[in-house]
Amino acid sequence: MDRDTIRRSALALIFASAMAGSAIAQSAAPAAVPPASSAATPKPACGGDLAAFLAGVKAEAIADGADAASADKTLAGAQIDQKVLAMDRSQGVFRQTFLEFSQRTVSQGRLDIGRQKMKQYADVFAKAEKDYGVPPGVITAFWAMETDFGAVQGNFNTRNALVTLAHDCRRPEFFRPRLIALIELVQRGDVDPATTTGAWAGEIGQTQMLPPDIIAYGTDGDGDGHVNLKTSAPDVILTTARFLQHLGFMRGQPWLQEVSVPDNLPWEKSGIGGPLTAGDWFKLGVKPRDGDTNFASLPAALILPQGRKGPAFLTYPNYNAYLGWNQSFIYTTSAAYFATRFAGAAPYNKGTPEPGLNDVDMKALQTKLVARGYDVGKIDGILGSGTRVAIQKEQFRLGMPADGWATSALLNAL
């Protein structure tokens, strides 16, 4: 899995703490992927003397409309944080299955706390749904998964983290604009550069947002004239809703629905981006566990995180907003399932999925798929989207149920 392409930061904390069972997602990555650099778009200045680098950042910020005093206040005392560089270089890969990850993250304790938060801030959640079309449970699920409702927000100085990553020459085109955006937040009085802390990649607050997204979508929910995503729950709720609306979340539509599946389906049509509507799946014998068929006309993909014998879900167009938040399939599906629980859904049926492959066997399978001409990305032992697509095609070719789940039977057949 290429960490430079994953969208959101949930693993800014990388399961940062065993405390409170904090299950954070899996990337310190962006809410908006910058365009690829080319010869016509050279990388911004990076590396070299730190003072000279900061002078260049100040000049660019002023050219973009910042005042010199705010730039000086933001950059004064900035330091390279070697721990940030270490985190950037050693981002761990994500090896949990959907059952493992979702059961860890969607805990009864979090459900209880989330419901209490939804009751405590009922008026704010009602405004979020009225203004942006995002239901309370969707916002609350991200609030829980990103930081355990603000309990684990990260302890890296945000200014130093962004200076470090902008100065480093690995991804300056992504982080330098985020550093300049931080100067604007300082100018607005929303951030104290000396004391504001967050994730190692510069995300701030209880739903872990980067400075440009705070500028674009930050919403003052408590009426104090500022957007404070670290301590103001109303600001967090409304900002998160507005950002999800930007990512394409549509009012009044579902995002994920658990279903039961018959033994025989055109499994090759399953997977994200499938060609059928929910009604097409219903005609084939797929049955919603909640009995709701009101959205039969909507496009719907049948996803099988651990194959046809494990949990099964239909995803609707709103699921794309989840992918906009974080492109990790396991994180996204867990967050979407979490939100259905807040909306009243029952716990999913675990099923009896076939055993998956261990790390060594998964790498062997990926190697065989590459030899057959498939692009699975890095051979890393991770069942990512490229590997799932390749598996599905090979299963179909071999006359096996093409559910995209990696098994020893497939490995032995190749």
C-alpha positions as CSV (number, residue, x, y, z in Angstrom):
1,M,0.0,0.0,0.0
2,D,1.5,3.3,-1.1
3,R,1.3,5.6,1.9
4,D,1.7,8.7,-0.3
5,T,-1.7,8.0,-1.9
6,I,-3.8,7.3,1.1
7,R,-6.0,10.2,1.9
8,R,-6.6,10.8,5.5
9,S,-4.6,10.7,8.7
10,A,-6.2,8.3,11.0
11,L,-2.9,6.5,11.7
12,A,-1.4,9.8,12.5
13,L,-1.5,8.1,15.9
14,I,-0.9,4.6,14.6
15,F,-2.8,2.8,17.3
16,A,-1.1,5.4,19.3
17,S,-2.1,4.1,22.6
18,A,-3.3,1.0,24.1
19,M,-5.0,3.3,26.5
20,A,-8.7,3.4,26.0
21,G,-8.3,0.9,23.2
22,S,-7.6,3.7,20.8
23,A,-7.9,2.3,17.3
24,I,-6.8,4.7,14.8
25,A,-6.8,4.2,11.1
26,Q,-3.8,3.7,9.0
27,S,-2.2,6.6,7.4
28,A,-0.7,9.9,8.1
29,A,-1.9,11.1,4.8
30,P,-3.7,13.9,3.2
31,A,-7.3,15.0,2.9
32,A,-6.5,16.2,-0.6
33,V,-3.9,14.6,-2.7
34,P,-1.7,17.1,-4.5
35,P,-1.1,16.8,-8.2
36,A,1.9,14.7,-9.2
37,S,5.0,16.7,-9.7
38,S,6.5,16.9,-13.2
39,A,9.3,18.7,-15.0
40,A,6.8,21.6,-15.4
41,T,6.0,21.6,-11.7
42,P,9.3,21.4,-9.8
43,K,9.3,20.5,-6.2
44,P,9.4,23.5,-3.8
45,A,12.6,24.5,-2.2
46,C,13.6,22.1,0.6
47,G,16.6,21.0,2.7
48,G,19.6,23.1,3.4
49,D,20.0,25.7,6.1
50,L,16.9,25.8,8.2
51,A,17.0,29.6,8.7
52,A,17.2,30.2,5.0
53,F,14.4,27.7,4.4
54,L,12.1,29.4,7.0
55,A,12.9,32.8,5.4
56,G,11.6,31.4,2.1
57,V,8.5,30.1,3.7
58,K,7.9,33.5,5.3
59,A,8.3,35.2,2.0
60,E,5.9,32.8,0.3
61,A,3.3,33.2,3.1
62,I,3.4,37.0,2.8
63,A,3.0,36.8,-0.9
64,D,-0.1,34.6,-0.3
65,G,-1.6,37.3,2.0
66,A,-0.2,36.5,5.4
67,D,1.1,39.4,7.5
68,A,4.8,39.4,8.5
69,A,4.0,39.3,12.2
70,S,2.0,36.2,12.0
71,A,4.6,34.5,9.9
72,D,7.3,35.4,12.4
73,K,5.1,34.2,15.3
74,T,4.5,30.9,13.6
75,L,8.1,30.2,12.6
76,A,9.9,31.6,15.6
77,G,11.7,28.8,17.4
78,A,10.8,26.2,14.8
79,Q,12.9,23.1,15.0
80,I,13.4,19.9,13.0
81,D,11.8,17.0,14.9
82,Q,13.8,13.8,14.3
83,K,10.9,11.8,15.8
84,V,8.6,13.1,13.0
85,L,11.1,12.0,10.4
86,A,11.4,8.6,12.0
87,M,7.6,8.2,11.9
88,D,7.5,9.3,8.3
89,R,10.1,6.7,7.4
90,S,8.7,3.8,9.4
91,Q,5.0,4.0,8.8
92,G,3.8,0.5,9.6
93,V,1.7,-1.6,7.2
94,F,-1.8,-2.6,8.2
95,R,-2.2,-6.3,8.5
96,Q,-5.5,-6.8,10.5
97,T,-8.5,-8.3,8.9
98,F,-11.8,-6.6,8.8
99,L,-13.1,-8.8,11.7
100,E,-10.0,-8.1,13.8
101,F,-10.0,-4.3,13.2
102,S,-13.7,-3.6,13.3
103,Q,-14.2,-5.6,16.5
104,R,-11.4,-3.7,18.1
105,T,-12.6,-0.3,17.0
106,V,-16.4,-0.7,17.3
107,S,-16.4,-1.6,20.9
108,Q,-19.3,-1.4,23.3
109,G,-17.5,1.3,25.3
110,R,-17.2,3.5,22.3
111,L,-20.8,2.9,21.3
112,D,-21.9,3.9,24.8
113,I,-19.7,7.1,24.8
114,G,-20.8,8.0,21.3
115,R,-24.5,7.7,22.2
116,Q,-23.9,9.9,25.2
117,K,-22.1,12.5,23.0
118,M,-25.0,12.4,20.5
119,K,-27.4,13.1,23.3
120,Q,-25.2,15.7,25.0
121,Y,-24.8,17.7,21.8
122,A,-28.1,16.9,20.2
123,D,-28.8,20.5,19.1
124,V,-25.4,20.7,17.4
125,F,-25.8,17.4,15.6
126,A,-29.3,18.5,14.5
127,K,-27.7,21.6,13.0
128,A,-25.0,19.6,11.3
129,E,-27.6,17.4,9.6
130,K,-29.8,20.3,8.7
131,D,-27.0,22.4,7.2
132,Y,-24.8,19.6,5.7
133,G,-27.0,16.5,5.4
134,V,-24.7,14.3,7.5
135,P,-26.4,12.2,10.2
136,P,-25.1,12.2,13.8
137,G,-23.8,8.6,13.7
138,V,-21.6,9.3,10.7
139,I,-19.8,12.2,12.5
140,T,-19.6,10.3,15.8
141,A,-18.0,7.2,14.2
142,F,-15.2,9.3,12.8
143,W,-14.9,11.2,16.1
144,A,-14.5,7.9,17.9
145,M,-12.1,6.2,15.5
146,E,-9.8,9.1,15.0
147,T,-9.1,10.2,18.6
148,D,-11.4,8.4,21.0
149,F,-13.5,11.5,21.2
150,G,-10.5,13.7,21.7
151,A,-8.7,11.6,24.2
152,V,-5.7,10.8,22.0
153,Q,-5.0,13.7,19.6
154,G,-1.2,13.3,19.3
155,N,1.5,15.1,21.2
156,F,3.8,16.4,18.3
157,N,4.2,20.2,18.1
158,T,2.2,20.9,14.9
159,R,4.4,23.8,13.8
160,N,7.6,21.7,14.2
161,A,6.0,18.7,12.5
162,L,5.0,20.7,9.4
163,V,8.4,22.5,9.3
164,T,10.2,19.2,9.5
165,L,8.2,17.5,6.7
166,A,8.2,20.6,4.5
167,H,12.0,21.0,4.9
168,D,12.5,17.3,4.2
169,C,12.8,16.7,0.5
170,R,10.7,13.6,0.4
171,R,7.3,15.3,0.0
172,P,7.7,19.1,0.3
173,E,5.1,19.7,-2.4
174,F,2.5,18.3,0.0
175,F,3.7,19.7,3.3
176,R,4.9,23.2,2.4
177,P,1.4,24.4,1.6
178,R,0.2,22.9,4.9
179,L,2.8,24.9,6.7
180,I,1.8,28.1,5.0
181,A,-1.8,27.3,5.8
182,L,-0.8,27.0,9.5
183,I,0.5,30.6,9.3
184,E,-3.0,31.7,8.3
185,L,-4.6,29.8,11.2
186,V,-2.1,31.6,13.5
187,Q,-3.1,34.9,12.0
188,R,-6.8,34.1,12.6
189,G,-6.0,33.5,16.2
190,D,-7.2,29.8,16.0
191,V,-3.8,28.2,16.7
192,D,-0.9,28.9,19.1
193,P,2.2,27.7,17.2
194,A,4.2,27.3,20.5
195,T,1.7,25.0,22.2
196,T,-0.6,23.4,19.6
197,T,0.0,19.7,19.3
198,G,-1.4,17.0,17.1
199,A,-0.4,14.1,14.9
200,W,3.1,13.7,13.5
201,A,2.0,14.6,10.0
202,G,0.4,17.9,11.1
203,E,-3.2,17.0,11.6
204,I,-5.0,18.9,14.4
205,G,-8.0,18.2,16.6
206,Q,-10.5,15.6,17.5
207,T,-11.2,14.4,14.0
208,Q,-7.6,15.0,12.8
209,M,-7.7,17.7,10.1
210,L,-4.9,19.4,8.2
211,P,-4.6,23.2,8.2
212,P,-5.9,23.8,4.7
213,D,-9.0,21.8,5.4
214,I,-9.6,23.7,8.7
215,I,-9.3,26.9,6.7
216,A,-11.7,25.7,4.0
217,Y,-14.3,23.8,6.1
218,G,-13.7,24.9,9.7
219,T,-17.0,26.0,11.3
220,D,-17.5,27.9,14.5
221,G,-20.0,25.8,16.4
222,D,-19.9,27.5,19.8
223,G,-20.1,31.1,18.7
224,D,-16.7,32.3,20.1
225,G,-15.5,33.6,16.8
226,H,-12.8,30.9,16.4
227,V,-12.5,27.3,15.1
228,N,-11.0,25.2,17.9
229,L,-10.9,21.5,16.9
230,K,-8.9,20.5,19.9
231,T,-11.3,21.4,22.7
232,S,-14.7,22.6,21.2
233,A,-17.0,19.7,20.5
234,P,-19.5,21.9,18.6
235,D,-16.7,23.1,16.3
236,V,-15.6,19.5,15.8
237,I,-19.1,18.3,14.9
238,L,-20.0,21.1,12.4
239,T,-16.5,21.1,10.8
240,T,-16.5,17.3,10.3
241,A,-20.0,17.5,8.8
242,R,-19.1,20.2,6.4
243,F,-16.0,18.4,5.4
244,L,-17.9,15.2,4.7
245,Q,-20.4,17.2,2.6
246,H,-17.4,18.4,0.6
247,L,-16.3,14.8,0.2
248,G,-19.7,14.1,-1.4
249,F,-21.9,12.8,1.4
250,M,-25.5,13.1,0.2
251,R,-28.5,13.9,2.4
252,G,-31.0,11.2,3.1
253,Q,-29.1,8.3,1.5
254,P,-27.5,5.2,3.1
255,W,-23.8,4.4,3.0
256,L,-23.6,0.8,4.1
257,Q,-26.1,-2.0,4.6
258,E,-25.4,-5.4,5.9
259,V,-26.8,-8.2,3.8
260,S,-27.0,-12.0,3.6
261,V,-25.9,-13.7,0.5
262,P,-27.0,-17.0,-1.2
263,D,-24.5,-19.7,-2.0
264,N,-24.4,-18.8,-5.7
265,L,-23.9,-15.3,-7.0
266,P,-22.0,-13.8,-9.9
267,W,-19.2,-13.1,-7.4
268,E,-17.1,-11.5,-10.1
269,K,-19.5,-8.6,-10.1
270,S,-18.8,-7.9,-6.4
271,G,-16.3,-5.4,-5.2
272,I,-16.1,-1.6,-5.1
273,G,-17.2,-0.1,-8.4
274,G,-19.4,-3.0,-9.4
275,P,-22.0,-2.5,-12.1
276,L,-25.3,-3.3,-10.4
277,T,-27.9,-1.5,-8.4
278,A,-29.2,-2.6,-5.0
279,G,-32.3,-3.8,-6.7
280,D,-30.2,-6.0,-9.1
281,W,-28.6,-7.6,-6.0
282,F,-31.9,-8.1,-4.4
283,K,-33.2,-10.0,-7.5
284,L,-30.2,-12.2,-7.3
285,G,-31.1,-13.3,-3.7
286,V,-29.1,-10.8,-1.7
287,K,-31.2,-9.8,1.4
288,P,-30.8,-6.8,3.6
289,R,-30.7,-7.9,7.2
290,D,-32.8,-4.9,8.2
291,G,-35.3,-5.6,5.5
292,D,-35.1,-2.1,4.0
293,T,-35.3,-2.2,0.2
294,N,-36.2,1.5,-0.2
295,F,-33.0,2.3,-2.0
296,A,-33.2,-0.4,-4.7
297,S,-32.6,2.1,-7.5
298,L,-29.3,3.3,-6.1
299,P,-26.0,2.0,-7.4
300,A,-24.7,-0.5,-4.9
301,A,-21.5,-2.6,-4.7
302,L,-21.5,-5.9,-2.8
303,I,-18.3,-6.0,-0.7
304,L,-17.0,-9.1,1.0
305,P,-14.1,-8.0,3.3
306,Q,-13.2,-11.6,4.1
307,G,-14.8,-13.4,1.2
308,R,-18.3,-14.8,0.5
309,K,-18.4,-16.7,3.8
310,G,-17.7,-13.7,6.0
311,P,-19.6,-10.5,6.6
312,A,-21.3,-9.0,3.5
313,F,-22.4,-5.5,2.9
314,L,-23.9,-3.3,0.1
315,T,-22.2,0.0,-0.3
316,Y,-24.1,3.0,-1.7
317,P,-22.7,6.2,-3.3
318,N,-22.2,7.8,0.2
319,Y,-19.6,5.2,0.8
320,N,-17.4,7.2,-1.5
321,A,-17.2,10.0,1.1
322,Y,-15.7,7.4,3.4
323,L,-13.1,6.6,0.8
324,G,-12.5,10.3,0.4
325,W,-11.7,10.4,4.1
326,N,-9.4,7.4,4.1
327,Q,-8.7,5.1,1.1
328,S,-8.0,2.1,3.4
329,F,-10.7,-0.5,2.7
330,I,-10.6,-1.9,6.2
331,Y,-10.7,1.4,7.9
332,T,-13.4,2.8,5.6
333,T,-15.6,-0.2,6.0
334,S,-15.2,-0.3,9.7
335,A,-16.0,3.4,10.0
336,A,-19.1,3.0,7.8
337,Y,-20.2,0.0,9.8
338,F,-19.6,1.9,13.1
339,A,-21.9,4.6,11.8
340,T,-24.7,2.1,11.0
341,R,-24.5,0.9,14.6
342,F,-25.0,4.4,15.9
343,A,-28.0,4.6,13.5
344,G,-29.5,1.5,15.1
345,A,-28.2,-1.4,13.1
346,A,-27.5,-4.8,14.8
347,P,-24.0,-6.2,15.1
348,Y,-23.0,-7.8,11.9
349,N,-23.0,-11.6,11.3
350,K,-19.4,-12.7,11.5
351,G,-20.0,-15.7,9.3
352,T,-17.4,-18.4,9.0
353,P,-14.8,-16.9,6.6
354,E,-12.1,-19.2,5.1
355,P,-8.7,-18.7,6.7
356,G,-6.7,-16.0,5.0
357,L,-3.0,-16.2,4.2
358,N,-0.1,-15.4,6.5
359,D,2.4,-12.7,5.5
360,V,4.8,-15.1,3.8
361,D,2.1,-16.8,1.8
362,M,0.5,-13.5,0.8
363,K,3.8,-12.3,-0.6
364,A,4.1,-15.5,-2.5
365,L,0.6,-15.0,-3.9
366,Q,1.4,-11.4,-4.9
367,T,4.6,-12.6,-6.6
368,K,2.7,-15.1,-8.6
369,L,0.1,-12.5,-9.6
370,V,2.8,-10.1,-10.7
371,A,4.3,-12.9,-12.8
372,R,1.0,-13.2,-14.5
373,G,1.0,-9.5,-15.4
374,Y,-1.0,-7.9,-12.6
375,D,-0.1,-4.7,-10.9
376,V,-0.6,-5.3,-7.2
377,G,1.7,-2.5,-6.1
378,K,4.4,-3.3,-3.7
379,I,4.8,-7.0,-2.7
380,D,4.2,-6.3,0.9
381,G,1.9,-9.1,2.2
382,I,-1.1,-6.7,2.3
383,L,-4.4,-7.5,0.8
384,G,-4.9,-4.1,-0.8
385,S,-7.2,-3.1,-3.6
386,G,-4.8,-4.0,-6.4
387,T,-4.3,-7.5,-5.0
388,R,-8.0,-8.0,-4.4
389,V,-8.8,-7.1,-8.1
390,A,-6.1,-9.5,-9.3
391,I,-7.3,-12.3,-7.1
392,Q,-10.8,-11.9,-8.3
393,K,-9.7,-12.1,-11.9
394,E,-7.7,-15.2,-11.3
395,Q,-10.4,-16.9,-9.3
396,F,-12.8,-16.2,-12.2
397,R,-10.3,-17.6,-14.7
398,L,-9.9,-20.8,-12.6
399,G,-13.6,-21.3,-12.1
400,M,-13.4,-20.5,-8.4
401,P,-15.9,-18.2,-6.6
402,A,-14.5,-14.8,-7.5
403,D,-14.9,-13.1,-4.1
404,G,-11.5,-11.4,-3.9
405,W,-10.4,-13.2,-0.7
406,A,-6.9,-14.7,-0.6
407,T,-6.9,-18.4,0.3
408,S,-4.4,-21.3,0.3
409,A,-6.6,-22.9,-2.4
410,L,-6.0,-20.0,-4.8
411,L,-2.3,-19.9,-3.9
412,N,-2.0,-23.6,-4.7
413,A,-3.9,-23.3,-7.9
414,L,-1.7,-20.7,-9.4
